[in-house]
Amino acid sequence: MTAGATWPYPGARWWKFDFHTHTPASLDTHWALEAKREGREVALTPEEWLLRYMAAEVDCVAITDHNTGGWVDRLKAAYKQMKEDCAPGFRELHLFPGIEISVQGPFHLLALFDPSADGEKVAKALGPARYRGTPGDSDATTEASALDVVGAVLA
């Protein structure tokens, strides 16, 4: 195909997709640990987080923090504002809300949701999973079985 030609196969396109990412909401990220060491509350702004993926020319990002959907809405709002403002460095990026749930066993289950899902929908999966640990941390596991956790995510 010549340069600039339109791809003729709908849906058949390679995408750069990061299926497992953390924001400062995950307490073990280098951003969160660095901020804690320096006594800062904010490790990285949502805009800075988004710009890093945009600069790397990533097309899709799954937001999968440890046992929290805390940054989903912040990232969506920042993305919307950056797009409206034509922010320097902005490029299209598809955000997939998700969560990394620490399941008894122990293992971590990545759950991805439709891009229209908000942080509340993501967090709702933790209730039936009976995760009693710290949001953003992996200091505990669910009380529910892996099968029940999957059911809670699908509900």
GIPE-V248823 format. One record per backbone hydrogen bond with DSSP energy under -1.0 kcal/mol. CO is the residue of the C=O (numbers start at 1). NH is the residue of the N-H. If there is no record, write none. Layout:
{{CO/NH} {CO/NH}}
This chain:
{{2/5} {9/12} {11/13} {16/59} {16/60} {18/62} {21/64} {23/26} {26/29} {29/33} {30/34} {31/35} {32/36} {33/37} {34/38} {35/40} {36/39} {45/49} {46/50} {47/51} {48/52} {49/53} {50/54} {51/55} {52/56} {53/58} {54/57} {59/94} {60/18} {61/96} {62/21} {62/64} {63/98} {65/100} {66/136} {69/72} {71/75} {72/76} {73/77} {74/78} {75/79} {76/80} {77/81} {78/82} {79/83} {80/84} {81/85} {82/87} {87/90} {94/61} {96/63} {97/113} {99/111} {100/67} {101/109} {102/142} {103/107} {107/103} {109/101} {111/99} {114/117} {118/122} {119/123} {120/124} {122/125} {123/126} {126/131} {127/130} {129/144} {130/143} {134/137} {136/27} {145/149} {146/150} {147/151} {148/152} {149/153} {150/154} {151/155}}
